[in-house]
């Protein structure tokens, strides 16, 4: 089932629906006078949700391409840093200069009919999942600091794409922790291994409980 059909009351799209951001006005009349497009509808819904959830928009625009934290079928995750001291005006959350974060971008796939709109949908689905209350409050699920925007494409046809900015695990993933210990010839205590495995199991458990498929 499409996420926008399932949650149309929470995530307003255009046409005749009312805007949750602009009370009493339709998104079509308030924002656009042109015909609806998939990109416009998706982007408006994405930004409306960000505002409704009070998700900070962070001044992180460039990932460290040398630091690849992970890659899957839908996302590429690099490391990044907050470029200057920043306090979100809505949530008052503070992000110090040099703070390490993850920079999670939707990957362009060949089968995407509308590459920009389809990638925003992928981001939206991940954003909605990360903001689901049981996941957002769980100690074994990575937290979302906010979103950011990056530019892509040539200068004469440059586009702006949203990215997700989750927290960055200081020690890396489980495989990296084990590899670091191996390189340093440092044994990880058995109790610590058990504790790490239990934490991972708890994270997987809550994902399954919330209906998130694990691949």
Biotite code that builds the C-alpha atoms (Angstrom):
import biotite.structure as struc

atoms = struc.array([
    struc.Atom([0.000, 0.000, 0.000], chain_id="A", res_id=1, res_name="UNK", atom_name="CA", element="C"),
    struc.Atom([1.316, 3.439, -0.900], chain_id="A", res_id=2, res_name="UNK", atom_name="CA", element="C"),
    struc.Atom([2.425, 5.477, 2.112], chain_id="A", res_id=3, res_name="UNK", atom_name="CA", element="C"),
    struc.Atom([0.657, 8.593, 0.820], chain_id="A", res_id=4, res_name="UNK", atom_name="CA", element="C"),
    struc.Atom([-2.656, 6.745, 0.456], chain_id="A", res_id=5, res_name="UNK", atom_name="CA", element="C"),
    struc.Atom([-2.308, 5.164, 3.900], chain_id="A", res_id=6, res_name="UNK", atom_name="CA", element="C"),
    struc.Atom([-1.555, 8.411, 5.695], chain_id="A", res_id=7, res_name="UNK", atom_name="CA", element="C"),
    struc.Atom([-3.235, 11.041, 3.557], chain_id="A", res_id=8, res_name="UNK", atom_name="CA", element="C"),
    struc.Atom([-4.656, 12.815, 6.609], chain_id="A", res_id=9, res_name="UNK", atom_name="CA", element="C"),
    struc.Atom([-1.213, 13.170, 8.145], chain_id="A", res_id=10, res_name="UNK", atom_name="CA", element="C"),
    struc.Atom([0.699, 13.923, 4.957], chain_id="A", res_id=11, res_name="UNK", atom_name="CA", element="C"),
    struc.Atom([-1.330, 16.292, 2.786], chain_id="A", res_id=12, res_name="UNK", atom_name="CA", element="C"),
    struc.Atom([-0.876, 16.023, -0.944], chain_id="A", res_id=13, res_name="UNK", atom_name="CA", element="C"),
    struc.Atom([-2.273, 18.502, -3.370], chain_id="A", res_id=14, res_name="UNK", atom_name="CA", element="C"),
    struc.Atom([-5.579, 18.429, -5.308], chain_id="A", res_id=15, res_name="UNK", atom_name="CA", element="C"),
    struc.Atom([-8.542, 19.201, -3.020], chain_id="A", res_id=16, res_name="UNK", atom_name="CA", element="C"),
    struc.Atom([-7.013, 18.176, 0.312], chain_id="A", res_id=17, res_name="UNK", atom_name="CA", element="C"),
    struc.Atom([-6.503, 20.861, 2.925], chain_id="A", res_id=18, res_name="UNK", atom_name="CA", element="C"),
    struc.Atom([-3.014, 21.842, 3.984], chain_id="A", res_id=19, res_name="UNK", atom_name="CA", element="C"),
    struc.Atom([-1.954, 20.997, 7.533], chain_id="A", res_id=20, res_name="UNK", atom_name="CA", element="C"),
    struc.Atom([0.582, 23.810, 7.245], chain_id="A", res_id=21, res_name="UNK", atom_name="CA", element="C"),
    struc.Atom([-1.781, 26.469, 5.864], chain_id="A", res_id=22, res_name="UNK", atom_name="CA", element="C"),
    struc.Atom([-5.168, 26.048, 7.629], chain_id="A", res_id=23, res_name="UNK", atom_name="CA", element="C"),
    struc.Atom([-8.206, 26.589, 5.455], chain_id="A", res_id=24, res_name="UNK", atom_name="CA", element="C"),
    struc.Atom([-6.323, 26.559, 2.170], chain_id="A", res_id=25, res_name="UNK", atom_name="CA", element="C"),
    struc.Atom([-5.711, 23.773, -0.288], chain_id="A", res_id=26, res_name="UNK", atom_name="CA", element="C"),
    struc.Atom([-2.120, 23.061, -1.153], chain_id="A", res_id=27, res_name="UNK", atom_name="CA", element="C"),
    struc.Atom([-2.907, 23.564, -4.815], chain_id="A", res_id=28, res_name="UNK", atom_name="CA", element="C"),
    struc.Atom([-4.346, 27.044, -4.432], chain_id="A", res_id=29, res_name="UNK", atom_name="CA", element="C"),
    struc.Atom([-1.913, 28.156, -1.753], chain_id="A", res_id=30, res_name="UNK", atom_name="CA", element="C"),
    struc.Atom([1.317, 27.007, -3.338], chain_id="A", res_id=31, res_name="UNK", atom_name="CA", element="C"),
    struc.Atom([0.882, 26.241, -7.031], chain_id="A", res_id=32, res_name="UNK", atom_name="CA", element="C"),
    struc.Atom([-1.243, 27.393, -9.920], chain_id="A", res_id=33, res_name="UNK", atom_name="CA", element="C"),
    struc.Atom([0.170, 24.775, -12.263], chain_id="A", res_id=34, res_name="UNK", atom_name="CA", element="C"),
    struc.Atom([-0.970, 21.206, -12.769], chain_id="A", res_id=35, res_name="UNK", atom_name="CA", element="C"),
    struc.Atom([0.025, 18.692, -10.145], chain_id="A", res_id=36, res_name="UNK", atom_name="CA", element="C"),
    struc.Atom([3.137, 16.594, -10.741], chain_id="A", res_id=37, res_name="UNK", atom_name="CA", element="C"),
    struc.Atom([4.536, 13.586, -8.891], chain_id="A", res_id=38, res_name="UNK", atom_name="CA", element="C"),
    struc.Atom([7.588, 15.582, -7.830], chain_id="A", res_id=39, res_name="UNK", atom_name="CA", element="C"),
    struc.Atom([5.578, 18.521, -6.462], chain_id="A", res_id=40, res_name="UNK", atom_name="CA", element="C"),
    struc.Atom([3.161, 16.296, -4.553], chain_id="A", res_id=41, res_name="UNK", atom_name="CA", element="C"),
    struc.Atom([5.941, 14.196, -3.074], chain_id="A", res_id=42, res_name="UNK", atom_name="CA", element="C"),
    struc.Atom([8.099, 17.146, -2.063], chain_id="A", res_id=43, res_name="UNK", atom_name="CA", element="C"),
    struc.Atom([5.174, 19.031, -0.493], chain_id="A", res_id=44, res_name="UNK", atom_name="CA", element="C"),
    struc.Atom([4.178, 15.977, 1.534], chain_id="A", res_id=45, res_name="UNK", atom_name="CA", element="C"),
    struc.Atom([7.794, 15.433, 2.602], chain_id="A", res_id=46, res_name="UNK", atom_name="CA", element="C"),
    struc.Atom([8.246, 19.035, 3.765], chain_id="A", res_id=47, res_name="UNK", atom_name="CA", element="C"),
    struc.Atom([4.833, 19.115, 5.450], chain_id="A", res_id=48, res_name="UNK", atom_name="CA", element="C"),
    struc.Atom([5.746, 16.066, 7.484], chain_id="A", res_id=49, res_name="UNK", atom_name="CA", element="C"),
    struc.Atom([9.089, 17.600, 8.488], chain_id="A", res_id=50, res_name="UNK", atom_name="CA", element="C"),
    struc.Atom([7.306, 20.693, 9.755], chain_id="A", res_id=51, res_name="UNK", atom_name="CA", element="C"),
    struc.Atom([4.597, 18.729, 11.561], chain_id="A", res_id=52, res_name="UNK", atom_name="CA", element="C"),
    struc.Atom([7.182, 16.544, 13.311], chain_id="A", res_id=53, res_name="UNK", atom_name="CA", element="C"),
    struc.Atom([9.474, 19.517, 14.087], chain_id="A", res_id=54, res_name="UNK", atom_name="CA", element="C"),
    struc.Atom([12.439, 17.777, 12.455], chain_id="A", res_id=55, res_name="UNK", atom_name="CA", element="C"),
    struc.Atom([15.474, 20.095, 12.331], chain_id="A", res_id=56, res_name="UNK", atom_name="CA", element="C"),
    struc.Atom([16.926, 21.148, 8.987], chain_id="A", res_id=57, res_name="UNK", atom_name="CA", element="C"),
    struc.Atom([20.691, 21.077, 9.508], chain_id="A", res_id=58, res_name="UNK", atom_name="CA", element="C"),
    struc.Atom([23.404, 23.046, 7.650], chain_id="A", res_id=59, res_name="UNK", atom_name="CA", element="C"),
    struc.Atom([25.180, 19.867, 6.524], chain_id="A", res_id=60, res_name="UNK", atom_name="CA", element="C"),
    struc.Atom([25.581, 19.964, 2.744], chain_id="A", res_id=61, res_name="UNK", atom_name="CA", element="C"),
    struc.Atom([28.681, 17.935, 1.903], chain_id="A", res_id=62, res_name="UNK", atom_name="CA", element="C"),
    struc.Atom([29.469, 14.348, 2.878], chain_id="A", res_id=63, res_name="UNK", atom_name="CA", element="C"),
    struc.Atom([32.969, 12.996, 3.332], chain_id="A", res_id=64, res_name="UNK", atom_name="CA", element="C"),
    struc.Atom([33.088, 10.749, 0.268], chain_id="A", res_id=65, res_name="UNK", atom_name="CA", element="C"),
    struc.Atom([36.150, 9.015, 1.710], chain_id="A", res_id=66, res_name="UNK", atom_name="CA", element="C"),
    struc.Atom([34.068, 7.734, 4.618], chain_id="A", res_id=67, res_name="UNK", atom_name="CA", element="C"),
    struc.Atom([31.489, 5.193, 3.485], chain_id="A", res_id=68, res_name="UNK", atom_name="CA", element="C"),
    struc.Atom([29.539, 3.988, 6.501], chain_id="A", res_id=69, res_name="UNK", atom_name="CA", element="C"),
    struc.Atom([27.265, 1.669, 4.590], chain_id="A", res_id=70, res_name="UNK", atom_name="CA", element="C"),
    struc.Atom([25.435, 1.011, 1.337], chain_id="A", res_id=71, res_name="UNK", atom_name="CA", element="C"),
    struc.Atom([22.356, -0.995, 0.459], chain_id="A", res_id=72, res_name="UNK", atom_name="CA", element="C"),
    struc.Atom([19.811, -1.269, -2.323], chain_id="A", res_id=73, res_name="UNK", atom_name="CA", element="C"),
    struc.Atom([18.238, 2.114, -1.533], chain_id="A", res_id=74, res_name="UNK", atom_name="CA", element="C"),
    struc.Atom([20.795, 4.212, 0.360], chain_id="A", res_id=75, res_name="UNK", atom_name="CA", element="C"),
    struc.Atom([24.430, 5.286, 0.448], chain_id="A", res_id=76, res_name="UNK", atom_name="CA", element="C"),
    struc.Atom([25.632, 6.499, 3.854], chain_id="A", res_id=77, res_name="UNK", atom_name="CA", element="C"),
    struc.Atom([28.731, 8.645, 4.284], chain_id="A", res_id=78, res_name="UNK", atom_name="CA", element="C"),
    struc.Atom([30.188, 10.427, 7.260], chain_id="A", res_id=79, res_name="UNK", atom_name="CA", element="C"),
    struc.Atom([29.838, 14.208, 7.525], chain_id="A", res_id=80, res_name="UNK", atom_name="CA", element="C"),
    struc.Atom([30.414, 17.056, 9.969], chain_id="A", res_id=81, res_name="UNK", atom_name="CA", element="C"),
    struc.Atom([28.314, 19.971, 11.162], chain_id="A", res_id=82, res_name="UNK", atom_name="CA", element="C"),
    struc.Atom([30.212, 22.934, 9.627], chain_id="A", res_id=83, res_name="UNK", atom_name="CA", element="C"),
    struc.Atom([29.493, 25.464, 12.383], chain_id="A", res_id=84, res_name="UNK", atom_name="CA", element="C"),
    struc.Atom([27.716, 25.751, 15.723], chain_id="A", res_id=85, res_name="UNK", atom_name="CA", element="C"),
    struc.Atom([24.014, 25.493, 15.015], chain_id="A", res_id=86, res_name="UNK", atom_name="CA", element="C"),
    struc.Atom([20.940, 25.694, 17.227], chain_id="A", res_id=87, res_name="UNK", atom_name="CA", element="C"),
    struc.Atom([17.627, 24.708, 15.687], chain_id="A", res_id=88, res_name="UNK", atom_name="CA", element="C"),
    struc.Atom([15.192, 27.625, 16.184], chain_id="A", res_id=89, res_name="UNK", atom_name="CA", element="C"),
    struc.Atom([12.193, 25.333, 16.762], chain_id="A", res_id=90, res_name="UNK", atom_name="CA", element="C"),
    struc.Atom([13.474, 22.470, 18.915], chain_id="A", res_id=91, res_name="UNK", atom_name="CA", element="C"),
    struc.Atom([16.388, 24.455, 20.434], chain_id="A", res_id=92, res_name="UNK", atom_name="CA", element="C"),
    struc.Atom([18.590, 21.398, 19.905], chain_id="A", res_id=93, res_name="UNK", atom_name="CA", element="C"),
    struc.Atom([22.264, 22.353, 19.648], chain_id="A", res_id=94, res_name="UNK", atom_name="CA", element="C"),
    struc.Atom([24.708, 20.868, 17.150], chain_id="A", res_id=95, res_name="UNK", atom_name="CA", element="C"),
    struc.Atom([28.335, 21.875, 17.803], chain_id="A", res_id=96, res_name="UNK", atom_name="CA", element="C"),
    struc.Atom([30.807, 22.620, 15.036], chain_id="A", res_id=97, res_name="UNK", atom_name="CA", element="C"),
    struc.Atom([32.640, 19.467, 13.961], chain_id="A", res_id=98, res_name="UNK", atom_name="CA", element="C"),
    struc.Atom([29.966, 17.104, 15.285], chain_id="A", res_id=99, res_name="UNK", atom_name="CA", element="C"),
    struc.Atom([30.165, 13.846, 13.322], chain_id="A", res_id=100, res_name="UNK", atom_name="CA", element="C"),
    struc.Atom([26.922, 12.691, 11.745], chain_id="A", res_id=101, res_name="UNK", atom_name="CA", element="C"),
    struc.Atom([25.807, 10.261, 9.059], chain_id="A", res_id=102, res_name="UNK", atom_name="CA", element="C"),
    struc.Atom([24.767, 11.576, 5.641], chain_id="A", res_id=103, res_name="UNK", atom_name="CA", element="C"),
    struc.Atom([22.155, 9.183, 4.221], chain_id="A", res_id=104, res_name="UNK", atom_name="CA", element="C"),
    struc.Atom([21.303, 9.652, 0.537], chain_id="A", res_id=105, res_name="UNK", atom_name="CA", element="C"),
    struc.Atom([18.809, 7.785, -1.626], chain_id="A", res_id=106, res_name="UNK", atom_name="CA", element="C"),
    struc.Atom([20.474, 5.935, -4.479], chain_id="A", res_id=107, res_name="UNK", atom_name="CA", element="C"),
    struc.Atom([19.454, 6.507, -8.073], chain_id="A", res_id=108, res_name="UNK", atom_name="CA", element="C"),
    struc.Atom([18.192, 3.260, -9.618], chain_id="A", res_id=109, res_name="UNK", atom_name="CA", element="C"),
    struc.Atom([17.730, 2.627, -13.330], chain_id="A", res_id=110, res_name="UNK", atom_name="CA", element="C"),
    struc.Atom([14.139, 1.449, -12.904], chain_id="A", res_id=111, res_name="UNK", atom_name="CA", element="C"),
    struc.Atom([12.988, 4.771, -11.418], chain_id="A", res_id=112, res_name="UNK", atom_name="CA", element="C"),
    struc.Atom([10.464, 6.452, -13.733], chain_id="A", res_id=113, res_name="UNK", atom_name="CA", element="C"),
    struc.Atom([10.935, 9.840, -12.058], chain_id="A", res_id=114, res_name="UNK", atom_name="CA", element="C"),
    struc.Atom([14.381, 9.755, -10.413], chain_id="A", res_id=115, res_name="UNK", atom_name="CA", element="C"),
    struc.Atom([13.939, 12.833, -8.208], chain_id="A", res_id=116, res_name="UNK", atom_name="CA", element="C"),
    struc.Atom([10.366, 12.143, -7.058], chain_id="A", res_id=117, res_name="UNK", atom_name="CA", element="C"),
    struc.Atom([11.040, 8.429, -6.574], chain_id="A", res_id=118, res_name="UNK", atom_name="CA", element="C"),
    struc.Atom([14.128, 9.077, -4.438], chain_id="A", res_id=119, res_name="UNK", atom_name="CA", element="C"),
    struc.Atom([12.193, 11.550, -2.287], chain_id="A", res_id=120, res_name="UNK", atom_name="CA", element="C"),
    struc.Atom([9.548, 8.838, -1.783], chain_id="A", res_id=121, res_name="UNK", atom_name="CA", element="C"),
    struc.Atom([12.289, 6.442, -0.655], chain_id="A", res_id=122, res_name="UNK", atom_name="CA", element="C"),
    struc.Atom([13.585, 9.079, 1.770], chain_id="A", res_id=123, res_name="UNK", atom_name="CA", element="C"),
    struc.Atom([10.056, 9.800, 2.977], chain_id="A", res_id=124, res_name="UNK", atom_name="CA", element="C"),
    struc.Atom([9.396, 6.145, 3.723], chain_id="A", res_id=125, res_name="UNK", atom_name="CA", element="C"),
    struc.Atom([12.652, 5.898, 5.683], chain_id="A", res_id=126, res_name="UNK", atom_name="CA", element="C"),
    struc.Atom([11.942, 9.167, 7.485], chain_id="A", res_id=127, res_name="UNK", atom_name="CA", element="C"),
    struc.Atom([8.474, 7.963, 8.476], chain_id="A", res_id=128, res_name="UNK", atom_name="CA", element="C"),
    struc.Atom([9.934, 4.699, 9.759], chain_id="A", res_id=129, res_name="UNK", atom_name="CA", element="C"),
    struc.Atom([12.643, 6.426, 11.816], chain_id="A", res_id=130, res_name="UNK", atom_name="CA", element="C"),
    struc.Atom([10.065, 8.800, 13.331], chain_id="A", res_id=131, res_name="UNK", atom_name="CA", element="C"),
    struc.Atom([7.650, 6.016, 14.328], chain_id="A", res_id=132, res_name="UNK", atom_name="CA", element="C"),
    struc.Atom([7.380, 6.557, 18.132], chain_id="A", res_id=133, res_name="UNK", atom_name="CA", element="C"),
    struc.Atom([8.391, 3.026, 19.270], chain_id="A", res_id=134, res_name="UNK", atom_name="CA", element="C"),
    struc.Atom([11.477, 3.190, 17.034], chain_id="A", res_id=135, res_name="UNK", atom_name="CA", element="C"),
    struc.Atom([12.304, 6.808, 17.763], chain_id="A", res_id=136, res_name="UNK", atom_name="CA", element="C"),
    struc.Atom([12.487, 6.147, 21.500], chain_id="A", res_id=137, res_name="UNK", atom_name="CA", element="C"),
    struc.Atom([14.229, 2.769, 21.366], chain_id="A", res_id=138, res_name="UNK", atom_name="CA", element="C"),
    struc.Atom([17.811, 2.744, 22.724], chain_id="A", res_id=139, res_name="UNK", atom_name="CA", element="C"),
    struc.Atom([19.001, 0.246, 20.103], chain_id="A", res_id=140, res_name="UNK", atom_name="CA", element="C"),
    struc.Atom([17.734, 2.105, 17.026], chain_id="A", res_id=141, res_name="UNK", atom_name="CA", element="C"),
    struc.Atom([19.823, 4.848, 15.450], chain_id="A", res_id=142, res_name="UNK", atom_name="CA", element="C"),
    struc.Atom([18.407, 8.324, 16.111], chain_id="A", res_id=143, res_name="UNK", atom_name="CA", element="C"),
    struc.Atom([17.603, 10.934, 13.488], chain_id="A", res_id=144, res_name="UNK", atom_name="CA", element="C"),
    struc.Atom([19.228, 14.323, 14.090], chain_id="A", res_id=145, res_name="UNK", atom_name="CA", element="C"),
    struc.Atom([17.395, 15.960, 11.200], chain_id="A", res_id=146, res_name="UNK", atom_name="CA", element="C"),
    struc.Atom([17.496, 16.408, 7.466], chain_id="A", res_id=147, res_name="UNK", atom_name="CA", element="C"),
    struc.Atom([19.744, 18.394, 5.157], chain_id="A", res_id=148, res_name="UNK", atom_name="CA", element="C"),
    struc.Atom([19.885, 19.297, 1.484], chain_id="A", res_id=149, res_name="UNK", atom_name="CA", element="C"),
    struc.Atom([22.579, 18.817, -1.120], chain_id="A", res_id=150, res_name="UNK", atom_name="CA", element="C"),
    struc.Atom([22.920, 20.012, -4.687], chain_id="A", res_id=151, res_name="UNK", atom_name="CA", element="C"),
    struc.Atom([23.589, 17.679, -7.585], chain_id="A", res_id=152, res_name="UNK", atom_name="CA", element="C"),
    struc.Atom([23.962, 17.876, -11.332], chain_id="A", res_id=153, res_name="UNK", atom_name="CA", element="C"),
    struc.Atom([25.714, 20.381, -13.606], chain_id="A", res_id=154, res_name="UNK", atom_name="CA", element="C"),
    struc.Atom([25.632, 24.074, -12.744], chain_id="A", res_id=155, res_name="UNK", atom_name="CA", element="C"),
    struc.Atom([23.085, 24.934, -15.449], chain_id="A", res_id=156, res_name="UNK", atom_name="CA", element="C"),
    struc.Atom([20.686, 22.165, -14.384], chain_id="A", res_id=157, res_name="UNK", atom_name="CA", element="C"),
    struc.Atom([21.434, 21.878, -10.681], chain_id="A", res_id=158, res_name="UNK", atom_name="CA", element="C"),
    struc.Atom([18.819, 20.260, -8.447], chain_id="A", res_id=159, res_name="UNK", atom_name="CA", element="C"),
    struc.Atom([18.462, 20.138, -4.668], chain_id="A", res_id=160, res_name="UNK", atom_name="CA", element="C"),
    struc.Atom([17.834, 16.811, -2.958], chain_id="A", res_id=161, res_name="UNK", atom_name="CA", element="C"),
    struc.Atom([16.965, 16.173, 0.696], chain_id="A", res_id=162, res_name="UNK", atom_name="CA", element="C"),
    struc.Atom([19.112, 13.767, 2.685], chain_id="A", res_id=163, res_name="UNK", atom_name="CA", element="C"),
    struc.Atom([18.644, 12.191, 6.094], chain_id="A", res_id=164, res_name="UNK", atom_name="CA", element="C"),
    struc.Atom([21.088, 13.022, 8.895], chain_id="A", res_id=165, res_name="UNK", atom_name="CA", element="C"),
    struc.Atom([21.079, 10.220, 11.509], chain_id="A", res_id=166, res_name="UNK", atom_name="CA", element="C"),
    struc.Atom([23.499, 9.948, 14.393], chain_id="A", res_id=167, res_name="UNK", atom_name="CA", element="C"),
    struc.Atom([26.854, 8.378, 13.610], chain_id="A", res_id=168, res_name="UNK", atom_name="CA", element="C"),
    struc.Atom([28.022, 5.500, 15.783], chain_id="A", res_id=169, res_name="UNK", atom_name="CA", element="C"),
    struc.Atom([31.446, 6.521, 17.065], chain_id="A", res_id=170, res_name="UNK", atom_name="CA", element="C"),
    struc.Atom([32.844, 2.982, 16.940], chain_id="A", res_id=171, res_name="UNK", atom_name="CA", element="C"),
    struc.Atom([31.215, 2.003, 13.632], chain_id="A", res_id=172, res_name="UNK", atom_name="CA", element="C"),
    struc.Atom([29.130, -1.092, 13.019], chain_id="A", res_id=173, res_name="UNK", atom_name="CA", element="C"),
    struc.Atom([29.618, -4.470, 14.677], chain_id="A", res_id=174, res_name="UNK", atom_name="CA", element="C"),
    struc.Atom([31.919, -5.754, 11.929], chain_id="A", res_id=175, res_name="UNK", atom_name="CA", element="C"),
    struc.Atom([34.110, -2.648, 12.249], chain_id="A", res_id=176, res_name="UNK", atom_name="CA", element="C"),
    struc.Atom([34.330, -3.029, 16.030], chain_id="A", res_id=177, res_name="UNK", atom_name="CA", element="C"),
    struc.Atom([35.537, -6.609, 15.598], chain_id="A", res_id=178, res_name="UNK", atom_name="CA", element="C"),
    struc.Atom([37.972, -5.624, 12.826], chain_id="A", res_id=179, res_name="UNK", atom_name="CA", element="C"),
    struc.Atom([39.444, -2.808, 14.918], chain_id="A", res_id=180, res_name="UNK", atom_name="CA", element="C"),
    struc.Atom([39.954, -5.177, 17.819], chain_id="A", res_id=181, res_name="UNK", atom_name="CA", element="C"),
    struc.Atom([41.652, -7.676, 15.499], chain_id="A", res_id=182, res_name="UNK", atom_name="CA", element="C"),
    struc.Atom([44.019, -5.064, 14.041], chain_id="A", res_id=183, res_name="UNK", atom_name="CA", element="C"),
    struc.Atom([44.924, -3.833, 17.503], chain_id="A", res_id=184, res_name="UNK", atom_name="CA", element="C"),
    struc.Atom([45.414, -7.406, 18.687], chain_id="A", res_id=185, res_name="UNK", atom_name="CA", element="C"),
    struc.Atom([42.926, -6.641, 21.430], chain_id="A", res_id=186, res_name="UNK", atom_name="CA", element="C"),
    struc.Atom([40.551, -9.368, 22.506], chain_id="A", res_id=187, res_name="UNK", atom_name="CA", element="C"),
    struc.Atom([36.930, -8.416, 23.169], chain_id="A", res_id=188, res_name="UNK", atom_name="CA", element="C"),
    struc.Atom([35.718, -9.921, 26.410], chain_id="A", res_id=189, res_name="UNK", atom_name="CA", element="C"),
    struc.Atom([33.087, -12.630, 26.045], chain_id="A", res_id=190, res_name="UNK", atom_name="CA", element="C"),
    struc.Atom([30.622, -10.689, 28.203], chain_id="A", res_id=191, res_name="UNK", atom_name="CA", element="C"),
    struc.Atom([31.039, -7.651, 25.930], chain_id="A", res_id=192, res_name="UNK", atom_name="CA", element="C"),
    struc.Atom([30.349, -9.785, 22.867], chain_id="A", res_id=193, res_name="UNK", atom_name="CA", element="C"),
    struc.Atom([27.191, -11.121, 24.479], chain_id="A", res_id=194, res_name="UNK", atom_name="CA", element="C"),
    struc.Atom([26.102, -7.586, 25.400], chain_id="A", res_id=195, res_name="UNK", atom_name="CA", element="C"),
    struc.Atom([26.610, -6.388, 21.818], chain_id="A", res_id=196, res_name="UNK", atom_name="CA", element="C"),
    struc.Atom([24.653, -9.328, 20.424], chain_id="A", res_id=197, res_name="UNK", atom_name="CA", element="C"),
    struc.Atom([21.784, -8.686, 22.850], chain_id="A", res_id=198, res_name="UNK", atom_name="CA", element="C"),
    struc.Atom([21.659, -5.015, 21.846], chain_id="A", res_id=199, res_name="UNK", atom_name="CA", element="C"),
    struc.Atom([21.494, -5.991, 18.163], chain_id="A", res_id=200, res_name="UNK", atom_name="CA", element="C"),
    struc.Atom([18.782, -8.548, 18.902], chain_id="A", res_id=201, res_name="UNK", atom_name="CA", element="C"),
    struc.Atom([16.708, -5.933, 20.731], chain_id="A", res_id=202, res_name="UNK", atom_name="CA", element="C"),
    struc.Atom([16.998, -3.597, 17.747], chain_id="A", res_id=203, res_name="UNK", atom_name="CA", element="C"),
    struc.Atom([15.880, -6.318, 15.355], chain_id="A", res_id=204, res_name="UNK", atom_name="CA", element="C"),
    struc.Atom([13.070, -7.295, 17.694], chain_id="A", res_id=205, res_name="UNK", atom_name="CA", element="C"),
    struc.Atom([11.512, -3.819, 17.714], chain_id="A", res_id=206, res_name="UNK", atom_name="CA", element="C"),
    struc.Atom([11.836, -3.534, 13.934], chain_id="A", res_id=207, res_name="UNK", atom_name="CA", element="C"),
    struc.Atom([9.977, -6.808, 13.484], chain_id="A", res_id=208, res_name="UNK", atom_name="CA", element="C"),
    struc.Atom([7.375, -5.789, 16.072], chain_id="A", res_id=209, res_name="UNK", atom_name="CA", element="C"),
    struc.Atom([6.701, -2.600, 14.108], chain_id="A", res_id=210, res_name="UNK", atom_name="CA", element="C"),
    struc.Atom([6.313, -4.494, 10.848], chain_id="A", res_id=211, res_name="UNK", atom_name="CA", element="C"),
    struc.Atom([9.579, -3.319, 9.304], chain_id="A", res_id=212, res_name="UNK", atom_name="CA", element="C"),
    struc.Atom([10.897, -6.118, 7.032], chain_id="A", res_id=213, res_name="UNK", atom_name="CA", element="C"),
    struc.Atom([14.482, -7.123, 7.671], chain_id="A", res_id=214, res_name="UNK", atom_name="CA", element="C"),
    struc.Atom([16.486, -7.980, 4.561], chain_id="A", res_id=215, res_name="UNK", atom_name="CA", element="C"),
])
